[in-house]
């Protein structure tokens, strides 16, 4: 192997390793995001407003054929992973408000002094979301990843309220990561679908087509 060939191979290998590292981080963050939806919901939603929502048993949407289940539940990665680093994640936060306690359970719960879970999901704002995500992502990466929210819009899916949140962040030595999150809220469950990709992942159109198929049942 001559020196020029070796140099080209080294550059190619370095690029692929960087891409693979970036892919791994994207997968980690997809998993992290699935837990953040619940964290954001903990905390005085207007209970009257929540009680007036219909219950929903689930959320459905079409996963593009280019994406396959990963080892993590609810996370789908490109079938060419790690060369293609985009991912789709899905999670459900259940507030437990439809659980009926027996008299004994109610008495034990009251005696325990534990506070009720307060669901803030309908009161979510750009500032609250951004603040929570900055804290979570910076902690995960042990650095400032410059997480920022580009747009924060209220949406309605099949009569259920929710949010579409477009964000981006950039850990050291990786490409900028773009993320679009859909949070849809029913009486007892909040459904979160996240689409994320690196700068050079050509999948935005595929993501938009998938998002257009989201339905609540």
C-alpha positions as CSV (number, residue, x, y, z in Angstrom):
1,X,0.0,0.0,0.0
2,X,1.6,3.3,-1.0
3,X,1.6,6.4,1.2
4,X,-1.2,8.2,-0.8
5,X,-3.5,5.2,-0.6
6,X,-2.9,4.9,3.1
7,X,-3.6,8.6,3.6
8,X,-6.9,8.3,1.7
9,X,-7.9,5.2,3.7
10,X,-7.0,7.0,7.0
11,X,-9.2,10.0,6.1
12,X,-12.1,7.7,5.0
13,X,-11.8,5.6,8.2
14,X,-11.7,8.8,10.3
15,X,-14.8,10.1,8.7
16,X,-16.7,6.9,9.1
17,X,-15.7,6.6,12.8
18,X,-16.8,10.2,13.4
19,X,-20.1,9.4,11.7
20,X,-20.5,6.2,13.8
21,X,-19.8,8.2,17.0
22,X,-22.4,10.8,16.0
23,X,-24.9,8.0,15.2
24,X,-24.4,6.5,18.6
25,X,-25.0,9.9,20.3
26,X,-28.2,10.4,18.2
27,X,-29.5,7.0,19.5
28,X,-28.6,7.9,23.1
29,X,-30.5,11.2,22.8
30,X,-33.5,9.5,21.2
31,X,-33.7,7.2,24.2
32,X,-33.2,10.2,26.5
33,X,-36.0,12.2,24.9
34,X,-38.5,9.4,25.4
35,X,-38.1,9.9,29.2
36,X,-38.1,13.7,29.1
37,X,-41.7,13.9,28.0
38,X,-42.7,12.3,31.3
39,X,-40.4,14.6,33.2
40,X,-41.9,17.7,31.6
41,X,-45.4,16.5,32.6
42,X,-44.5,16.1,36.2
43,X,-44.7,19.1,38.1
44,X,-50.6,22.2,37.7
45,X,-52.0,21.7,34.6
46,X,-55.5,23.1,34.8
47,X,-57.2,19.9,35.9
48,X,-60.5,21.0,34.6
49,X,-59.0,21.4,31.1
50,X,-57.4,17.9,31.3
51,X,-60.6,16.3,32.6
52,X,-62.5,17.7,29.6
53,X,-60.2,15.9,27.1
54,X,-61.2,12.5,25.8
55,X,-59.3,9.4,26.8
56,X,-57.1,7.8,24.1
57,X,-55.9,4.2,24.0
58,X,-53.0,4.8,21.7
59,X,-51.2,6.7,18.9
60,X,-50.5,5.3,15.5
61,X,-48.3,6.5,12.6
62,X,-46.4,4.9,9.7
63,X,-42.7,4.1,10.3
64,X,-40.9,4.6,6.9
65,X,-39.5,1.4,5.4
66,X,-36.0,2.8,5.7
67,X,-36.3,2.5,9.6
68,X,-36.1,-0.6,11.7
69,X,-36.5,-1.3,15.4
70,X,-33.4,-0.8,17.5
71,X,-32.4,-2.6,20.7
72,X,-34.2,0.1,22.6
73,X,-38.0,-0.1,22.9
74,X,-39.7,2.6,20.9
75,X,-36.6,3.7,19.0
76,X,-36.3,3.1,15.3
77,X,-33.0,3.6,13.4
78,X,-32.1,3.8,9.7
79,X,-31.5,0.4,8.3
80,X,-28.1,1.7,7.1
81,X,-27.1,2.7,10.7
82,X,-24.4,3.7,11.6
83,X,-23.7,5.2,8.2
84,X,-27.1,6.9,8.3
85,X,-27.7,8.3,11.7
86,X,-31.3,9.5,11.7
87,X,-33.8,8.0,14.2
88,X,-37.4,8.0,15.2
89,X,-38.6,7.5,18.7
90,X,-42.0,7.0,20.3
91,X,-43.1,7.0,23.9
92,X,-46.2,7.3,26.1
93,X,-46.5,9.1,29.4
94,X,-49.3,7.7,31.5
95,X,-50.5,10.0,34.4
96,X,-52.3,7.3,36.3
97,X,-55.3,9.5,36.9
98,X,-57.8,6.8,35.8
99,X,-56.7,4.3,38.5
100,X,-59.4,3.6,41.0
101,X,-58.2,3.0,44.6
102,X,-60.0,0.8,47.1
103,X,-60.8,2.5,50.4
104,X,-57.9,0.7,52.0
105,X,-55.5,1.9,49.3
106,X,-56.8,5.4,49.5
107,X,-56.3,5.5,53.3
108,X,-52.8,4.1,53.0
109,X,-51.9,6.6,50.3
110,X,-53.2,9.5,52.4
111,X,-51.3,8.2,55.5
112,X,-48.1,8.0,53.5
113,X,-48.0,11.7,53.0
114,X,-47.0,11.3,49.3
115,X,-47.9,14.2,47.0
116,X,-50.2,13.7,44.1
117,X,-48.6,13.8,40.6
118,X,-49.4,17.1,39.0
119,X,-49.6,17.1,35.3
120,X,-48.3,20.3,33.6
121,X,-48.3,19.1,30.0
122,X,-51.1,21.4,28.7
123,X,-49.3,24.4,30.3
124,X,-46.0,23.6,28.5
125,X,-44.3,26.6,27.0
126,X,-41.2,27.1,24.8
127,X,-39.3,28.5,27.8
128,X,-40.1,25.5,30.1
129,X,-39.4,22.9,27.4
130,X,-36.1,24.6,26.3
131,X,-34.9,25.0,29.9
132,X,-35.6,21.3,30.8
133,X,-34.0,20.1,27.6
134,X,-30.9,22.2,28.0
135,X,-30.4,20.8,31.5
136,X,-31.0,17.2,30.4
137,X,-28.8,17.4,27.3
138,X,-25.9,19.3,28.9
139,X,-25.9,16.8,31.8
140,X,-25.9,13.8,29.3
141,X,-23.0,15.2,27.3
142,X,-21.2,16.8,30.2
143,X,-20.9,20.0,28.2
144,X,-22.9,22.8,26.7
145,X,-24.4,21.5,23.5
146,X,-26.1,24.8,22.6
147,X,-29.6,23.3,22.5
148,X,-32.1,25.8,21.2
149,X,-35.8,25.7,20.1
150,X,-36.4,27.1,16.6
151,X,-40.2,26.9,16.7
152,X,-42.8,25.9,19.2
153,X,-46.3,25.5,17.9
154,X,-49.6,24.4,19.3
155,X,-51.3,21.7,17.2
156,X,-54.4,19.5,17.2
157,X,-54.4,15.9,16.1
158,X,-57.8,14.2,15.8
159,X,-59.2,16.7,18.2
160,X,-56.5,16.2,20.8
161,X,-54.2,19.2,21.7
162,X,-50.5,19.1,21.5
163,X,-47.3,20.7,20.4
164,X,-44.8,20.6,17.5
165,X,-41.4,21.6,18.6
166,X,-38.4,22.0,16.3
167,X,-35.0,22.2,17.9
168,X,-31.3,21.7,17.3
169,X,-28.1,21.1,19.2
170,X,-24.4,20.4,18.5
171,X,-22.2,18.3,20.8
172,X,-18.4,18.7,20.3
173,X,-16.9,17.0,17.3
174,X,-20.2,16.0,15.7
175,X,-22.5,17.5,13.1
176,X,-25.4,19.6,14.2
177,X,-28.5,17.6,15.1
178,X,-32.0,18.6,14.1
179,X,-35.0,17.4,16.1
180,X,-38.7,17.6,15.5
181,X,-41.0,16.5,18.4
182,X,-44.7,16.0,18.4
183,X,-46.4,15.8,21.8
184,X,-50.2,15.0,21.7
185,X,-52.2,15.0,25.0
186,X,-55.2,13.0,25.9
187,X,-57.0,12.7,29.3
188,X,-54.6,10.1,30.8
189,X,-51.8,9.8,28.3
190,X,-49.3,12.0,26.5
191,X,-47.9,10.6,23.2
192,X,-44.4,11.8,22.1
193,X,-42.9,11.2,18.6
194,X,-39.5,12.4,17.9
195,X,-37.7,12.7,14.5
196,X,-34.0,13.5,14.6
197,X,-31.2,13.7,12.1
198,X,-27.7,15.0,11.5
199,X,-27.0,17.8,9.1
200,X,-26.1,15.5,6.3
201,X,-28.9,13.0,6.7
202,X,-31.2,13.4,3.7
203,X,-34.5,12.3,5.3
204,X,-36.5,15.5,6.2
205,X,-39.1,14.8,3.5
206,X,-39.5,11.2,4.7
207,X,-40.0,12.5,8.3
208,X,-42.6,14.9,7.2
209,X,-44.6,12.2,5.4
210,X,-44.4,10.0,8.5
211,X,-45.5,12.8,10.7
212,X,-48.5,13.4,8.5
213,X,-49.8,9.9,9.3
214,X,-50.0,10.5,13.1
215,X,-53.4,9.6,14.5
216,X,-54.8,9.2,18.0
217,X,-57.3,6.4,18.7
